[in-house]
Amino acid sequence: MAVRRAYILEDVRECLYRAILKLTTSTAPWTSWAVTNGWPETDLMEQYTKLIIFLDAPLVPDLKKRHAGGLPSIPISIMVGAWNDISTGGLEENNIAISHIVEQFLNPKTLNQITFNVTLGSTTYTATTLIAQGIRISNVFGPRNLDKPDSKEYRRELELVINTN
């Protein structure tokens, strides 16, 4: 496992971000979307002319020790969402993006084919995968609608449940 335990939340988010970034720069229909590492504020939304996929801050929902002498895996929950408006495809485009996120992260065949480059600490990994970094997606919940200030906007998110080695 390459993800560093003392930096696990940021390392997991960075790996997920790099994997999605790779998709948005190389694979249709992902290339018609943008990705941001963090919650997109309104001013960021105004800069983009396409749907934004965002990764919110990861959480550790359960810190119980479940191991027999070794280090326990650390369960992580991270929200991944899609935000757009009428001018960038509306609800239909949002549904397509959310569906692709679900398919990409729940299907091991597609999930383990994403290769990306990432720097964790002072080490750079090239052509790595989430599983090579010790990141396994165990479930996806959602989508759920988020509050929005404008009725012409669509904000929805999924919860990715991740197990790390």
Secondary structure, DSSP 8 states (H G I E B T S, - for coil): --S-GGGHHHHHHHHHHHHHHHHHHHSTTGGGSEEEES---HHHHHH-SS-EEEE---B--------SSS----EEEEEEEEEEEGGGTHHHHHHHHHHHHHHHHH-HHHHTT--EEEEETTEEEEEE-TTTTTEEEEEEEEEEE---SSTTEEEEEEEEEEEE-
